[in-house]
Structure formats: structure tokens, C-alpha cells
Amino acid sequence: MKPALLTLVIALLTASVSYSADKQDYLQQFKSKKQNYSLKSRSYKMGMYSRMLNDMISGALRMDLTEEQKTGVSKLRDDFLYPITKDENTLKTANMKILKMLENPAFDPVKVKEEIGKSNEIDKKLSDTYVDGLASLRETIGTEKYEELTKSVNRYRDNLVQMRKKKQIHQQIDGVKKSEPVKTSAPAVPSPDSKN
């Protein structure tokens, strides 16, 4: 009886250790993937140009295109969208640097103007890359489909703006309702902490 019980205990302990190790490996794998994603998403945030180009590319991929056109449109993400996103983050960092410089009461106007010049160069590069990206998109899908796409994307953006406005109105109404005190004719009830 004792050898069977001893064997059973050893088997259970081995199984639980094995299960824990497998679970640890799985959790570690999941955690590293999550960290990689969060680092990537934190380091690159889309700005105005990249959001607009992304809307156009995504809209084009939903259209009835040939496989060659779809491949060409997908390639635009690597050629234009990702560099634009990187430059937008560089521009944001440059603008924050300018603001930091101006917070110092003893800032040097010449250095600030140099930084503003660098910032303007990045902004010019962004707008040029955006226009080149749209021109490449138009060339890839053709002018007729491009016209159809711009109308579709503009409707999408207009609808999005309307939804945001409605949401803001509802939040304002809800905020007023929550913050207004209820008016009654009943006398105020003294709090238990107050002494008369």
C-alpha cells in the first residue's frame, strides 16, 4: 500500500511541476509579445498626415481592385505611411524641445529660431511625402477609382466628426445633469457630524 501511495504522490508532484513550468513558459511568451507591442505603439503614434493617408490606403484596400493593384496599395504603407509616422514623431519631439527651450527664462533666441527652422523642414518633408503618397495611390488604382475613394473617405470623416459632436453634446448634457443639485422644497438635513 505504501509503495503505491508513494508512487502516486511522486507522480502528482512531477505533474504539477511540469504544468507550472509549461504555464510559466506560456505566460513569459505572452508577456514578451505584449511588451513588444506596447513599446512599438508607444513609440509611434499616428499624426494628421499618417491618419489621413492610412484612411485612404485602408479605403482603397476595401475597393474592388485587381491583385496587382492591391499589392501596390499595400506596398504604399511601407513606402510612405511608416516613414510619415516616424517623421511625425520626430516633429512632435522637436516641437516639445522648442517649448522646453522657451520655458527657460535665459533662452537663446538664435538657438530657438534654429530649432524652429529644423521643425519647419520636418513639416515640409511630411507634407511632401504625404502628397507623393497620394499621387502614388492615384497612379496605382487609377483616377476614376481615386475619385470614388476620396468621396468615400470624406463621407467617412464627416460621419466620424458628426459622431464625435453628438458624443460631446451628450457628455455635456449628462455632465450638467450629474453636477446639478436636486432642487426640492424639503429642508436640508443636517449631517450626523454637525452639532447643533
C-alpha positions as CSV (number, residue, x, y, z in Angstrom):
1,M,0.0,0.0,0.0
2,K,2.8,2.4,0.9
3,P,4.8,2.0,-2.3
4,A,1.6,2.6,-4.4
5,L,0.9,5.8,-2.3
6,L,4.5,6.9,-2.6
7,T,4.4,6.4,-6.4
8,L,1.1,8.3,-6.7
9,V,2.5,11.3,-4.6
10,I,5.6,11.4,-6.8
11,A,3.6,11.3,-10.0
12,L,1.3,14.2,-8.7
13,L,4.3,16.3,-7.7
14,T,6.0,15.7,-11.0
15,A,2.9,16.6,-13.0
16,S,2.3,19.8,-11.0
17,V,5.9,20.9,-11.5
18,S,5.7,20.1,-15.2
19,Y,2.3,22.0,-15.5
20,S,3.8,25.0,-13.7
21,A,6.8,25.1,-16.0
22,D,4.6,24.9,-19.1
23,K,2.4,27.7,-17.7
24,Q,5.4,29.9,-16.9
25,D,6.8,29.4,-20.4
26,Y,3.4,30.3,-21.9
27,L,3.0,33.4,-19.7
28,Q,6.5,34.6,-20.5
29,Q,5.9,34.2,-24.2
30,F,2.7,36.1,-24.0
31,K,4.2,38.8,-21.8
32,S,7.1,39.4,-24.2
33,K,4.7,39.8,-27.1
34,K,2.6,42.2,-25.2
35,Q,5.7,44.3,-24.2
36,N,6.9,44.4,-27.8
37,Y,3.5,45.6,-29.0
38,S,3.2,48.2,-26.3
39,L,6.7,49.6,-26.9
40,K,6.0,49.8,-30.6
41,S,2.7,51.5,-30.1
42,R,4.1,53.9,-27.5
43,S,7.0,55.0,-29.7
44,Y,5.0,55.6,-32.9
45,K,1.7,57.5,-32.7
46,M,-0.1,58.5,-35.8
47,G,-0.4,62.2,-36.6
48,M,-2.6,64.1,-39.0
49,Y,-0.8,63.1,-42.2
50,S,-0.4,59.4,-41.4
51,R,-4.0,59.1,-40.3
52,M,-5.3,60.7,-43.5
53,L,-3.0,58.5,-45.6
54,N,-4.0,55.4,-43.6
55,D,-7.7,56.2,-44.2
56,M,-7.0,56.4,-48.0
57,I,-5.0,53.2,-48.1
58,S,-7.5,51.3,-46.0
59,G,-10.3,52.5,-48.1
60,A,-8.5,51.5,-51.3
61,L,-7.9,48.0,-50.0
62,R,-11.7,47.6,-49.4
63,M,-12.4,48.6,-53.1
64,D,-12.8,46.1,-56.0
65,L,-9.1,46.1,-57.1
66,T,-7.0,43.6,-59.0
67,E,-4.4,41.6,-57.1
68,E,-1.7,43.7,-58.7
69,Q,-3.4,46.9,-57.5
70,K,-3.9,45.5,-54.0
71,T,-0.2,44.6,-53.8
72,G,0.7,48.1,-55.0
73,V,-1.6,49.8,-52.4
74,S,-0.3,47.6,-49.6
75,K,3.3,48.5,-50.5
76,L,2.4,52.2,-50.0
77,R,2.3,51.6,-46.3
78,D,6.0,50.7,-46.2
79,D,7.0,53.3,-48.8
80,F,5.0,56.3,-47.3
81,L,2.9,55.6,-44.2
82,Y,5.6,54.3,-41.9
83,P,8.2,57.0,-42.8
84,I,5.5,59.7,-42.3
85,T,4.6,58.3,-38.9
86,K,8.3,58.3,-37.9
87,D,8.7,61.9,-39.1
88,E,5.5,63.0,-37.3
89,N,7.0,61.7,-34.0
90,T,10.3,63.4,-34.8
91,L,8.4,66.6,-35.4
92,K,6.5,66.2,-32.1
93,T,9.8,65.7,-30.3
94,A,11.3,68.8,-32.0
95,N,8.3,71.0,-31.0
96,M,8.5,69.8,-27.4
97,K,12.2,70.7,-27.4
98,I,11.3,74.2,-28.6
99,L,8.8,74.6,-25.8
100,K,11.3,73.4,-23.3
101,M,13.8,75.9,-24.5
102,L,11.3,78.7,-24.2
103,E,10.4,77.8,-20.6
104,N,14.0,78.7,-19.6
105,P,14.0,82.5,-18.8
106,A,17.5,82.8,-20.2
107,F,16.7,81.1,-23.6
108,D,18.9,82.0,-26.6
109,P,16.6,83.4,-29.4
110,V,19.1,82.3,-32.1
111,K,19.1,78.6,-31.0
112,V,15.3,78.7,-30.7
113,K,15.0,80.0,-34.2
114,E,17.4,77.3,-35.4
115,E,15.2,74.6,-33.8
116,I,12.0,76.2,-35.3
117,G,13.8,76.1,-38.7
118,K,14.5,72.4,-38.2
119,S,10.9,71.8,-37.2
120,N,9.7,73.6,-40.3
121,E,11.9,71.4,-42.5
122,I,10.5,68.3,-41.0
123,D,6.9,69.6,-41.5
124,K,7.7,70.4,-45.2
125,K,9.1,66.9,-45.7
126,L,6.0,65.4,-44.1
127,S,3.6,67.3,-46.4
128,D,5.7,66.5,-49.5
129,T,5.8,62.8,-48.6
130,Y,2.0,62.8,-48.0
131,V,1.3,64.4,-51.4
132,D,3.7,61.9,-53.0
133,G,1.9,59.0,-51.3
134,L,-1.5,60.2,-52.5
135,A,-0.1,60.6,-56.0
136,S,1.3,57.1,-55.9
137,L,-2.1,55.8,-54.7
138,R,-3.8,57.6,-57.5
139,E,-1.3,56.1,-60.0
140,T,-1.8,52.6,-58.6
141,I,-5.6,52.5,-58.6
142,G,-6.4,54.9,-61.4
143,T,-8.1,58.3,-61.4
144,E,-11.7,57.1,-61.5
145,K,-11.2,54.8,-58.5
146,Y,-9.2,57.5,-56.8
147,E,-12.1,60.0,-57.2
148,E,-14.6,57.4,-55.8
149,L,-12.2,56.7,-52.9
150,T,-11.8,60.4,-51.9
151,K,-15.6,60.8,-51.9
152,S,-16.0,57.7,-49.7
153,V,-13.2,58.7,-47.3
154,N,-14.6,62.2,-47.0
155,R,-18.1,60.8,-46.1
156,Y,-16.4,58.5,-43.5
157,R,-14.6,61.5,-42.0
158,D,-17.7,63.6,-42.0
159,N,-19.7,60.9,-40.3
160,L,-16.9,60.5,-37.7
161,V,-16.9,64.2,-37.0
162,Q,-20.7,64.2,-36.5
163,M,-20.5,61.2,-34.2
164,R,-17.9,63.0,-32.1
165,K,-20.0,66.1,-31.9
166,K,-23.1,64.1,-30.8
167,K,-21.0,62.4,-28.2
168,Q,-19.7,65.7,-26.9
169,I,-23.2,67.1,-26.7
170,H,-24.4,64.0,-24.8
171,Q,-21.5,64.3,-22.4
172,Q,-22.2,67.9,-21.8
173,I,-25.9,67.2,-21.1
174,D,-25.0,64.2,-18.9
175,G,-22.4,66.3,-17.1
176,V,-25.0,69.1,-16.3
177,K,-27.5,66.5,-15.0
178,K,-24.9,64.9,-12.8
179,S,-23.5,68.1,-11.4
180,E,-26.7,70.0,-10.7
181,P,-28.0,69.7,-7.2
182,V,-31.5,68.3,-6.9
183,K,-33.9,71.1,-6.0
184,T,-36.7,70.3,-3.5
185,S,-38.8,72.2,-1.1
186,A,-37.7,70.0,1.8
187,P,-35.5,71.4,4.5
188,A,-31.8,70.5,4.4
189,V,-31.0,67.5,6.6
190,P,-28.1,68.2,8.9
191,S,-25.2,65.8,8.6
192,P,-24.6,63.5,11.5
193,D,-21.2,65.1,12.1
194,S,-22.6,68.6,12.7
195,K,-23.6,69.6,16.2
196,N,-26.5,72.0,16.9
